[in-house]
Amino acid sequence: MGAHASVRRRIATSLAVLGAVVAVPLVVAAPSAAEDGIVLRQFTAEVPPCSVSTGIAFDGSALYLSCWDSANLYLVSPEDGTRLDTVPVAGMGGIGALAWDASRGKLWACDSGDQSVHLITFDGSTATSERRFVPQGGCIDGLAYDGGDDSLFTSGDVAYTVYHFSTDGELLDSREVGNSLGGCGSSGIAVGGGDLFLANNGCSAIYRADNIQNSTASLFATYERRIEDLECDDVTFRDEGKAAIWAQDAYDAEIHALELNVGDCGFGGLPPSDDTFVYVALGDSYQSGEGAGNAITDTSDYLASAYENGSNYPLQVGAQEDTFSRDLLAAGSGNTCHRALENYAKLNRDRLEPGAETVLIDETCSGAEIEPGGKPPVVGDVEADEIDSTSQVQQVLDRLDAAGLGPEDVDLVTVGMGGNDAGFGKIVETCLMPAIVERLLEQYPDAPGELRAVVTSLGSCKNLARFGDIDQKIAGLQDKEEWAQGKLLGAFEDARVLQVNYPDILPSGSNRPAWCGGIRDKDVDFARDKIAKIDSSILRAVSATDDERLELVDIQHAFGSGALCAGSPDLQLANGISQANVDKEVERLLDIGGNGDAESRRLIDTLADEYEDYKGCLGNKLNPFDGDCDTGDEWQDVTDAVDALGTYLADNQETLLANVTVPPGTEREAVRFDRSRGLFHPNARGFRVVACEVRQVWFDAEADCVENPNDQPDRINGDSFLWNTPFLFTDPLDVEAHGFAGNAPIRITWHSEPVELGTVVADANGTVRTVLAPPAGATAGVHRFELRGVGADGAELVKEIRVTMPGTPQPGDDYGVYLSGFEPSVGGDGVEEVVDVSYLGMTFEAYPDAQGGILLEVPVPGAGAPDATIRAVSRLTGLEVTAVVVEPSTTVSEWRGPFAAPPALNAIKAGRAVPVEFRVLDGAGAPVDDPTVVDLQVRTISCADPAAAGPAVPADDAGASSLRSLGDGWWKYTWKTSKAWSGSCRSLVVDLGGGGGHALHFSLR
């Protein structure tokens, strides 16, 4: 990538001059002579208490603070001191003075122990240090990097000599300052041009001197604090036409920004530049920064600073825009682009070409597609082969022209595109619906445990998303990407174009949770497969375009395995749904107390009733030839009820999403819905990771941008295990589970029939250690211990332990089985595995887990079921896996003759002999010719309601009846009826033992 260095050009025109020719003023005010040392800003940084703090540095967007007693660096906002991150530094004890090196993108630091100089390299939320040298006189109070000659200035605690070293530790110079700084010794140092700034921490003053000549120092500023380290900043106040020096107080984390002339001192040790760097940002929601402001809880602050609102981004080139949802801030206002003030383009604005004035034109917009759609497209119409007049590209060209610039002046274009064209924008959101249904059925009073498992298979993420033709759209994405890439390279002929793909925010690994931030484990593979296919299309397009100016910023795996529900806030990189909000919304949808959604409750009641009718059908009539109900029809009623509930929730999705983001009553719904657009997107930390990944490609660097810790394995009885795979329960389980928030309460529940087993509390590291045993009376089959709590930021986290209880399933039980041997739902080759499941009239699709198994829970019928066997057949391989729930029993397989099966009444004349033929098969399907197995009975029944039957009496009591075998399991029974039965109704029952009756109903005249 170093071959692209020639692409980086500089525009000699200064922004101050450009401001004079732009119709809408540019963001940088014309500089004027500064009142040296005037306090521009002060705040107390949000850092832990520390005995002595001397270090401060600035990387173009964040301040770095240190503590003598800690190996942590604290990143805080230059706006108000809010802590942005905590970064542990390996290889150091305590940390003293700091200096940012903009040429390397690294940090120089002084070890507070032996006062050695270290060079710190960042790797996401961690960092490593390289010990370089121990400077004469120490460096604990003062350390500054001079990019003019790649050197370092150092000073010890209240030092009377300042030393100048090469970055390899060679002494270049020293100067005595004891008589130059008001009689006090030197502490902090800053350099970033021709001047050297020196603080004296005993006399509360900062002086300025020539950084090369040993000249007399002049007073720059004074204020009543014990001033320690210093750092130049020509970025933060640039829009005001000002620069600053940041100063650190020794004891109370009070930070001051002191005014400095523009051009006197650049950040990162580099002299200010007259060059201009033009950066263009294009793309969809993952580029606009949707979700970056979700952590801003106060409504006024959210509306003021989450996204561009038409007046809060003066750095915009040309007119500002309201990018909140339509009509949210004012009637007719808002383009719903959700262009965040902390998207990766803005975070990188002043970090890609240190010292240069940067012009950023950010036209990113949530929901944008490559081609025209609901939003202005990124590029235009593929078929017409032209850039659309409303496209982001055209808007950029218009803004450039208004600023007196042209496309040839653009140095860098970043773009992310294609996800919305492929239909992925709604996939993860759609996956929330079945998760909500599952929770509704968990909380529904007295719902059968197996109902949740079966119904949520019907309403899986894959089923709901199938109608979006996403695979067809993905198949055509590469060609569309190649076309768009070509148009961008042609529109900006001298720029580097960095295309950013899409991050996988979903949990991964063998021990991923059953529920993470609103997404079920059973839906993760499906959603991840779509991300992978989209990213693969982008990669292939970049390779096919084959232009040295086009490069891929690959962030597919940049977020690690726990972005959505991490155990540590520092590793939480995406916005999930909190447990508390889900619980409140479930309560509303269930209409608990009559104050919620009555229609939702009605639909759930209907679903539960239909399922009970299905179960009743199983008990009432187990044979499709011989019952007063049809299990297939009853199951269809269940699936129709599922569809009705799913349709209602989908139709009310805006309200549902608003509620799970922020509970009703705390904020108006329009604001809550606006926030909900950021669900399942990177949070502010996540966008900082993306910004880092872009810088890594721009600078051709190699370090990772996020810590990917080796997840601690969850353990049972000291051994690691796979969550999905059940094992035979014999003794209580000693469980160790990781990944929860520190000190969080964890609720433990036994399923299928929910039994609350109590609550335990995770330790400070988010680890749960407890002993688990089933409740008394636990039935046979596979069951689940559920551990439900929260990860970082309150995102809901659920883990399951599956165990098999020995024994035989009994009628009326909820019976769980785990069928294995299938391919994972989405294999490494991207091929999807679908398994067709059938059982006693049920038919539905299931999707194997990461281990190739499916967990099923079904009702257990009574004895006499014709075939109570679960059959699961792979569409991919044809593999059939079965599980016998109730051993097949002898049954009447079919009737022969003119008679209709129940509930029909067959009209006959009383007193006549009625020949009835039927076939009997045993449980293995073999013909039964043994007369001792077959018993005939008669029951008096109600003509109006055949289900109302009297006691059974032997059929031959009517007299002259006879039974004979016809062979091959066929029997003929000549039933002699009584004339006395005229005007009544009777049921002729073939009783084969085990309580299962097979009947025909008759009306006698």
C-alpha positions, -999 to 999 in steps of 0.1 A, spaced: 0 0 0 30 23 2 28 26 -36 -1 49 -31 19 75 -13 22 95 -46 -16 99 -46 -15 122 -15 -12 157 -29 -14 190 -11 -34 220 -21 -14 252 -14 -45 272 -9 -52 278 28 -86 273 43 -86 309 54 -85 320 18 -111 294 8 -134 308 34 -136 340 14 -150 324 -18 -175 299 -3 -211 310 -4 -218 293 29 -187 300 51 -162 272 57 -157 259 92 -124 275 100 -125 311 112 -98 334 100 -70 334 125 -62 365 144 -35 373 169 -42 353 200 -43 365 235 -16 341 247 -25 321 277 -62 330 279 -82 300 292 -103 286 263 -116 256 283 -112 239 316 -127 208 332 -120 180 356 -113 148 337 -133 117 344 -104 95 356 -99 75 388 -82 92 418 -45 93 416 -17 105 439 2 123 412 -8 128 375 17 145 352 11 131 317 -11 146 290 -11 140 252 -34 147 223 -38 125 192 -60 148 171 -93 136 187 -88 125 223 -66 135 253 -45 109 270 -39 111 307 -16 91 330 -11 83 366 22 76 385 5 47 403 -11 29 373 -1 13 340 -34 25 325 -39 53 301 -72 72 302 -86 86 270 -109 116 276 -129 139 254 -113 174 248 -149 187 249 -157 180 286 -133 154 300 -157 125 296 -138 92 297 -138 75 263 -116 45 271 -92 29 296 -61 13 280 -38 -9 300 -1 -7 289 19 -39 291 55 -35 301 52 -4 323 46 2 359 33 37 366 32 63 339 45 99 340 48 125 312 34 117 277 39 130 241 19 120 210 40 112 179 18 121 149 44 109 125 43 73 139 8 73 153 22 62 186 27 76 221 59 84 239 57 78 277 79 80 308 79 52 332 73 67 367 95 41 383 129 42 366 120 72 344 128 53 312 114 65 279 90 40 262 73 40 228 37 27 232 19 9 203 -19 6 206 -37 -26 198 -74 -18 202 -82 -14 239 -48 -26 250 -13 -14 243 23 -26 245 54 -6 252 90 -7 240 117 6 264 140 29 244 164 46 269 168 62 303 173 100 298 198 120 319 178 140 345 146 119 341 114 125 322 86 121 348 73 157 345 82 166 309 83 148 276 78 163 242 82 149 206 97 172 180 87 159 145 110 185 129 140 163 136 125 132 151 137 140 186 126 142 222 128 169 249 128 157 285 127 171 320 126 155 355 106 167 385 112 204 391 143 202 369 167 230 362 180 214 330 160 204 299 176 177 278 173 171 240 177 135 228 173 116 195 145 90 197 173 64 201 186 81 232 216 100 218 220 133 237 218 162 213 217 192 236 208 205 270 199 239 284 199 254 318 165 269 327 169 276 364 171 313 359 146 315 330 114 302 345 107 326 373 131 309 396 113 275 395 123 243 379 109 230 347 81 204 346 60 201 315 72 205 279 55 209 245 68 214 210 52 214 176 70 240 155 96 266 162 88 272 198 95 252 230 69 256 258 81 250 294 59 248 325 72 253 361 51 234 385 61 254 415 54 289 401 22 281 382 35 295 349 42 285 313 71 300 293 79 301 256 114 297 241 131 289 207 133 251 204 167 253 187 184 284 199 192 286 236 172 318 239 157 336 268 122 323 277 92 347 277 61 343 299 33 327 280 6 320 306 0 317 343 -29 304 364 -32 291 400 -24 254 396 6 231 399 12 228 362 27 196 349 29 182 313 19 202 282 6 193 248 -1 214 217 -35 212 199 -42 231 166 -73 210 159 -100 213 187 -105 250 184 -97 254 147 -132 264 138 -128 293 161 -96 304 144 -76 294 175 -50 269 187 -43 258 222 -19 242 247 -33 216 271 -20 217 306 -23 190 333 -26 197 370 -6 175 393 -32 163 418 -69 169 409 -72 160 371 -81 196 363 -73 202 327 -68 237 310 -67 246 274 -48 279 269 -51 300 238 -22 300 213 -17 317 180 -26 295 150 6 283 134 27 284 166 24 248 176 10 217 158 -3 186 176 17 154 177 51 173 175 46 184 139 48 220 128 15 234 115 11 231 77 -2 254 50 -14 223 31 -50 213 27 -62 177 28 -96 170 12 -115 140 25 -148 128 12 -170 103 31 -198 83 14 -220 54 23 -248 40 45 -256 37 82 -224 19 91 -205 49 77 -229 76 89 -224 66 125 -260 55 132 -259 42 168 -229 63 179 -251 85 201 -273 58 217 -254 61 250 -265 98 253 -294 93 278 -305 129 283 -331 138 255 -318 174 251 -282 163 249 -292 135 224 -310 159 201 -281 184 204 -251 161 198 -260 126 186 -263 135 150 -260 166 128 -291 186 135 -287 216 112 -267 238 135 -243 217 156 -217 209 129 -200 242 119 -171 222 103 -195 212 74 -185 226 40 -215 245 29 -250 243 44 -256 222 75 -283 196 75 -308 181 100 -301 144 98 -325 132 125 -357 114 117 -383 133 97 -403 159 117 -385 150 149 -369 184 155 -393 205 134 -422 199 110 -408 191 75 -372 189 88 -349 159 90 -336 136 63 -332 105 86 -295 102 75 -284 99 111 -250 114 104 -232 112 137 -209 137 152 -187 108 161 -187 87 129 -154 73 118 -149 101 91 -152 128 117 -131 109 142 -103 107 116 -108 141 102 -76 156 117 -56 123 121 -49 112 85 -26 141 75 -13 157 107 -4 194 104 -25 199 73 -58 218 72 -85 192 65 -116 197 45 -141 169 52 -172 166 31 -194 140 48 -224 129 28 -230 95 44 -266 86 50 -284 58 68 -304 36 45 -286 46 14 -282 21 -14 -258 22 -44 -288 27 -67 -318 50 -62 -341 38 -34 -358 55 -5 -328 77 1 -305 95 -23 -282 68 -37 -245 66 -30 -238 66 -68 -266 61 -92 -284 39 -117 -264 9 -129 -286 3 -160 -284 39 -170 -247 39 -163 -247 73 -148 -242 92 -115 -277 102 -102 -284 139 -99 -294 134 -62 -266 110 -53 -241 114 -25 -214 117 -52 -232 146 -69 -238 164 -36 -200 162 -29 -192 176 -63 -216 205 -56 -201 212 -22 -166 211 -37 -175 235 -64 -191 259 -39 -158 258 -19 -137 267 -49 -124 231 -51 -129 203 -77 -128 165 -77 -91 166 -86 -84 182 -52 -98 152 -33 -71 132 -15 -92 105 1 -127 89 -4 -140 64 22 -171 45 13 -192 17 26 -220 4 4 -240 -26 -7 -256 -38 25 -289 -21 19 -288 -32 -18 -286 -68 -6 -314 -63 18 -293 -69 49 -306 -37 66 -336 -55 80 -322 -89 87 -309 -85 122 -339 -63 131 -362 -91 117 -343 -116 139 -356 -96 170 -392 -107 163 -390 -144 170 -369 -136 201 -397 -114 214 -423 -141 207 -401 -166 226 -400 -143 256 -438 -138 254 -444 -175 256 -419 -179 284 -439 -153 305 -474 -164 294 -492 -180 323 -492 -218 322 -480 -220 286 -467 -256 278 -429 -256 277 -428 -273 244 -451 -246 228 -422 -220 230 -398 -243 212 -421 -254 185 -437 -220 178 -404 -202 176 -392 -227 150 -422 -217 129 -413 -180 134 -375 -183 130 -354 -154 117 -347 -175 86 -384 -180 78 -393 -143 84 -365 -131 62 -370 -155 34 -396 -133 17 -370 -105 12 -352 -124 -16 -319 -116 1 -299 -144 -15 -310 -133 -49 -300 -97 -41 -266 -108 -27 -260 -128 -59 -262 -96 -80 -242 -75 -55 -207 -80 -69 -215 -66 -103 -232 -36 -87 -202 -30 -64 -177 -31 -94 -198 -6 -113 -200 18 -83 -163 14 -76 -155 23 -112 -177 54 -110 -160 66 -78 -125 61 -92 -136 80 -123 -152 109 -103 -122 114 -81 -94 106 -104 -65 114 -80 -79 102 -47 -73 70 -28 -106 52 -23 -109 30 8 -140 8 8 -151 -3 43 -170 -36 45 -194 -46 73 -185 -57 109 -198 -90 123 -212 -78 157 -228 -112 165 -215 -136 192 -193 -164 180 -174 -194 194 -186 -227 208 -197 -212 240 -217 -183 226 -248 -175 246 -284 -187 240 -295 -150 238 -273 -120 233 -286 -84 233 -319 -94 217 -307 -121 192 -311 -158 198 -283 -183 192 -305 -202 168 -307 -171 146 -271 -161 147 -257 -183 120 -283 -173 95 -276 -135 101 -239 -140 101 -240 -160 69 -256 -130 52 -229 -106 65 -202 -130 53 -218 -133 18 -221 -95 15 -185 -89 26 -174 -117 2 -191 -99 -26 -173 -66 -17 -139 -84 -15 -144 -100 -49 -155 -67 -64 -124 -49 -51 -102 -77 -65 -119 -76 -98 -117 -38 -101 -80 -42 -96 -71 -5 -93 -41 5 -71 -61 34 -58 -89 12 -45 -83 -7 -12 -104 -27 12 -107 -18 49 -117 -53 61 -136 -50 94 -156 -82 92 -139 -97 121 -125 -65 137 -150 -65 166 -141 -98 181 -165 -124 195 -184 -103 221 -192 -70 206 -229 -72 213 -229 -85 248 -194 -82 263 -187 -87 300 -166 -55 301 -179 -21 290 -146 -14 273 -153 -44 249 -189 -36 243 -188 -23 207 -224 -26 195 -259 -16 207 -280 -44 219 -312 -45 239 -312 -43 276 -328 -69 298 -349 -44 317 -364 -29 285 -373 -64 271 -390 -73 304 -411 -42 303 -421 -46 267 -431 -83 273 -452 -72 302 -469 -46 279 -475 -71 251 -490 -95 276 -513 -68 289 -504 -75 325 -528 -56 347 -549 -45 317 -527 -15 309 -509 -29 279 -516 -41 244 -550 -59 245 -548 -70 209 -514 -86 214 -527 -105 244 -558 -116 224 -535 -131 197 -513 -148 222 -544 -162 240 -556 -175 206 -523 -191 199 -523 -209 233 -559 -220 228 -551 -234 194 -522 -253 207 -543 -268 235 -568 -278 209 -540 -296 191 -529 -314 222 -565 -322 230 -568 -337 195 -539 -360 203 -555 -373 234 -590 -375 219 -581 -393 188 -547 -406 179 -556 -422 146 -563 -400 115 -588 -427 102 -606 -429 134 -611 -398 155 -634 -368 158 -605 -344 150 -577 -341 125 -542 -334 140 -530 -319 107 -559 -294 106 -554 -286 143 -517 -279 137 -525 -257 107 -546 -236 131 -515 -233 154 -494 -221 125 -521 -196 114 -521 -182 149 -483 -179 149 -486 -160 116 -513 -137 129 -492 -128 160 -460 -123 139 -479 -101 114 -493 -79 142 -459 -75 158 -444 -66 124 -471 -41 118 -463 -25 151 -426 -28 148 -418 9 152 -436 10 186 -420 -22 197 -385 -11 187 -390 23 204 -400 5 236 -372 -20 238 -347 9 232 -361 32 258 -392 23 279 -425 42 273 -431 72 295 -395 82 298 -392 100 264 -416 108 236 -420 79 211 -406 97 181 -373 102 200 -373 66 212 -379 53 177 -351 76 164 -328 60 189 -339 25 179 -324 30 145 -290 25 162 -298 -10 175 -275 -37 163 -251 -10 149 -217 -1 164 -218 21 194 -194 51 199 -166 26 209 -173 5 179 -170 35 155 -137 44 171 -125 8 162 -137 14 126 -118 48 126 -87 30 137 -91 3 110 -93 30 84 -62 47 97 -44 14 97 -50 10 59 -43 47 52 -9 45 70 -2 9 59 1 -2 95 -5 -37 109 -17 -35 146 -52 -47 155 -76 -20 166 -95 -40 192 -85 -64 219 -97 -99 211 -92 -117 244 -92 -155 245 -126 -161 260 -124 -181 292 -141 -214 287 -173 -221 307 -169 -252 328 -189 -279 344 -173 -299 372 -140 -284 361 -142 -294 325 -150 -271 295 -180 -281 275 -202 -271 246 -234 -253 256 -256 -268 229 -248 -305 235 -268 -322 262 -253 -347 285 -268 -373 309 -275 -358 343 -263 -380 372 -251 -357 400 -254 -319 408 -233 -297 385 -206 -274 396 -209 -246 371 -185 -218 362 -199 -194 335 -182 -162 323 -191 -131 303 -217 -114 326 -214 -79 339 -196 -77 372 -217 -81 403 -249 -87 381 -277 -108 395 -282 -140 374 -317 -156 374 -316 -194 370 -346 -212 355 -354 -249 347 -371 -256 314 -393 -271 297 -420 -263 322 -405 -231 338 -394 -236 374 -375 -207 390 -344 -221 408 -333 -188 424 -308 -160 417 -270 -159 421 -247 -129 418 -217 -128 394 -184 -118 409 -166 -85 401 -152 -101 369 -186 -113 356 -181 -150 365 -209 -171 380 -200 -200 402 -229 -221 414 -242 -257 418 -272 -267 398 -296 -296 403 -330 -303 386 -362 -296 406 -381 -324 422 -402 -344 398 -382 -335 367 -395 -356 338 -375 -377 313 -358 -361 283 -337 -331 275 -341 -301 297 -323 -267 301 -308 -248 329 -311 -212 319 -288 -185 333 -302 -151 325 -285 -118 333 -268 -89 316 -235 -82 299 -220 -47 297 -243 -17 293 -272 -38 304 -275 -59 272 -293 -91 280 -272 -122 281 -286 -158 285 -267 -190 287 -281 -225 287 -269 -259 300 -287 -288 285 -290 -321 304 -308 -354 296 -329 -368 324 -332 -406 324 -365 -424 322 -395 -430 300 -418 -401 289 -452 -402 303 -485 -391 287 -490 -353 291 -452 -346 296 -433 -321 276 -405 -342 261 -372 -328 249 -349 -346 224 -317 -335 208 -312 -349 173 -276 -346 160 -256 -356 129 -268 -328 106 -246 -301 91 -244 -268 110 -272 -244 99 -247 -225 78 -215 -244 71 -181 -230 63 -190 -231 26 -221 -209 32 -245 -237 23 -276 -236 44 -289 -267 62 -327 -270 67 -343 -299 85 -379 -309 79 -395 -321 111 -428 -340 114 -445 -354 145 -482 -364 150 -495 -338 125 -469 -312 133 -447 -301 104 -421 -273 105 -385 -264 96 -356 -265 120 -321 -252 117 -292 -271 133 -269 -253 157 -231 -249 154 -227 -286 164 -252 -298 138 -279 -307 163 -315 -296 168 -333 -294 201 -370 -303 199 -397 -303 226 -430 -321 219 -461 -332 238 -463 -368 248 -495 -386 238 -512 -414 256 -508 -451 248 -522 -462 215 -506 -435 194 -503 -447 159 -468 -434 153 -455 -411 181 -421 -408 164 -402 -375 156 -388 -376 121 -362 -351 110 -349 -351 74 -321 -330 61 -328 -312 28 -291 -309 22 -279 -345 26 -312 -365 29 -301 -378 63 -331 -389 84 -329 -389 122 -358 -403 143 -367 -404 179 -395 -426 193 -415 -407 219 -440 -435 226 -434 -470 214 -458 -478 186 -487 -500 196 -511 -523 178 -535 -502 158 -563 -504 132 -545 -491 101 -576 -488 79 -613 -496 74 -628 -512 44 -664 -508 33 -690 -481 28 -687 -465 62 -672 -430 70 -648 -424 98 -658 -402 128 -672 -378 135 -696 -389 107 -727 -409 118 -734 -439 94 -771 -446 90 -781 -483 94 -814 -502 101 -817 -515 137 -819 -553 139 -798 -559 108 -764 -577 107 -737 -552 97 -704 -565 81 -674 -544 91 -639 -551 78 -607 -536 92 -570 -543 92 -548 -546 124 -510 -540 124 -486 -542 153 -462 -515 164 -436 -527 138 -462 -526 110 -467 -564 108 -502 -579 102 -519 -592 134 -539 -624 129 -542 -634 166 -579 -633 177 -569 -628 213 -556 -593 205 -589 -581 190 -618 -572 212 -651 -556 200 -672 -533 221 -703 -512 218 -709 -478 234 -741 -458 235 -733 -423 222 -752 -390 219 -764 -385 183 -759 -347 188 -724 -351 203 -707 -385 195 -679 -376 219 -703 -382 247 -702 -419 251 -715 -444 277 -698 -474 291 -684 -501 268 -701 -535 267 -690 -565 247 -702 -563 212 -714 -599 211 -739 -592 238 -762 -581 210 -762 -618 199 -754 -636 167 -723 -615 161 -691 -631 147 -654 -623 141 -632 -641 116 -597 -635 102 -594 -628 65 -555 -631 66 -528 -605 63 -541 -586 93 -576 -582 78 -606 -590 100 -643 -592 93 -668 -586 120 -705 -592 114 -722 -571 139 -758 -581 148 -776 -551 159 -808 -550 181 -842 -538 169 -844 -521 204 -817 -497 193 -839 -480 168 -838 -442 172 -805 -443 190 -768 -440 182 -741 -465 189 -703 -467 184 -686 -499 174 -652 -500 190 -622 -522 181 -602 -523 214 -567 -535 209 -555 -530 245 -535 -501 260 -565 -479 262 -566 -468 225 -600 -473 209 -607 -473 171 -644 -467 163 -671 -462 138 -703 -442 147 -738 -454 137 -773 -439 137 -799 -467 139 -834 -462 125 
